[in-house]
Amino acid sequence: MQFNGVVKSKLSGVGTSIFAVMSQLANEQKAINLAQGFPNFMCNKDLISLVNKFMNKGFNQYAPMPGLLSLREQIAIKTEKLYSAVYNPETEITITPGGTLAIYAVIEALVMPGDEVIIIEPCYDSYSPSVRLAGGVAKFARLQFPKFTIDWNEVKKLVTFKTKMIIINTPHNPTGTILTASDMLKLEKIVENSDIVVMSDEVYEHIIFDGVEHQSVCRFPKLAERSVVISSFGKTYHTTGWKMGYFLAPENLTREIRKAYQFMAFAANTPIQHALAEYIKNEDEYLNLPAFYQEKRDYFKKLLKGSKFKLLPCSGSYFQCVGYEKISDLSDVEFAKKITLENKVATIPISVFYHNASDNKVLRLCFAKDNETLEKSAEALTQL
Ligand SMILES: Cc1ncc(COP(=O)(O)O)c(C=O)c1O
């Protein structure tokens, strides 16, 4: 079927996401999929039983628009415990169907046509299209290769009277880097005395390694009062397919964001919210996550030690970045496709996380996989 009228694109130049492309290629080729960021192991069965319990109890109709209060209350308790930050569950915490929708709602609600949003690349692929859909203008800073650190002077130079928002992400997808307290203080200095809102994407808050503490913007009161924090239950509980997340924001920002959000989804999944309101009380689930993923990171690194790939530092998230300069001169997209076809391992080329496809010859490998998958993929990759 074909629509015969004119179809104007709001997102010209945007094609099918590389994640879909690589996952499809992985399926066609029966390749191991280290491309898309999701665990290939089960979530805790107790969590599934809880969802089941609440479905059977009849909690199958719309939840309140901002989310179930009992879940918001538990998030408030957790946030205060972890980051010493107090959020009012009634007015400052909102549950959404996933982190991506929270990001979209925040940008749609706060960014006016012509407003500028500073995005630091490489970055999660939803930021820039969301800004464009809101009529905003993305201004790009870059993490400094090869350490992928932020040059705050570069960020400062991008700030104009039109800057509405700066987006940060820690632990970082795709590079696995984290922001330090010193980064946060530099950001604080840049935005002081301005109307700039910070959106801090912290969906990997519990996947951080080597005993380092996650530096949430919540920990910095002067930043927190102008920030929206994005979180995802999918990353924390190995349930990315459930699409459950939330955002924290001061009351007046929350009010505006909820205005837009209510017309996007209205509310998130009811039985899962009931289940999470109970399950979240089990602190060990997220307190043990750093050790769980650190073991995977270290095992995967060990398996890749004999390969020609250069392993870049990974301090958080479940992504290991690798340079392949010693193996090939191909562009990262071509190289990723080639090894999917020939070596049966699908990865993501880092250039797709830049608006201008900047290519440092680095691939991103997701290590949220069972040991057998890690072993098989490492065996194939070490043959290159
Ligand atoms: C940096 C980052 N932010 C947000 C999200 C979205 O989370 P969700 O799956 O809850 O929409 C992801 C998912 O991959 C991510 O990597």
The ligand as a MOL file (V3000), in Angstrom:
LIG
                    3D

  0  0  0     0  0            999 V3000
M  V30 BEGIN CTAB
M  V30 COUNTS 16 16 0 0 0
M  V30 BEGIN ATOM
M  V30 1 C 22.0480 5.9520 27.6370 0
M  V30 2 C 20.6870 5.3820 27.5570 0
M  V30 3 N 19.6510 6.1250 27.9250 0
M  V30 4 C 18.3890 5.6700 27.8850 0
M  V30 5 C 18.1240 4.3840 27.4670 0
M  V30 6 C 16.7000 3.9320 27.3850 0
M  V30 7 O 16.2350 3.1400 28.3670 0
M  V30 8 P 14.8290 2.3880 28.1890 0
M  V30 9 O 15.1250 1.0680 27.5900 0
M  V30 10 O 14.3010 2.3320 29.5790 0
M  V30 11 O 13.9720 3.2300 27.2920 0
M  V30 12 C 19.1840 3.5590 27.0580 0
M  V30 13 C 18.9060 2.2010 26.5520 0
M  V30 14 O 19.7010 1.5940 25.8870 0
M  V30 15 C 20.4880 4.0680 27.1090 0
M  V30 16 O 21.5440 3.3180 26.7320 0
M  V30 END ATOM
M  V30 BEGIN BOND
M  V30 1 1 1 2
M  V30 2 1 2 3
M  V30 3 2 2 15
M  V30 4 2 3 4
M  V30 5 1 4 5
M  V30 6 1 5 6
M  V30 7 2 5 12
M  V30 8 1 6 7
M  V30 9 1 7 8
M  V30 10 2 8 9
M  V30 11 1 8 10
M  V30 12 1 8 11
M  V30 13 1 12 13
M  V30 14 1 12 15
M  V30 15 2 13 14
M  V30 16 1 15 16
M  V30 END BOND
M  V30 END CTAB
M  END
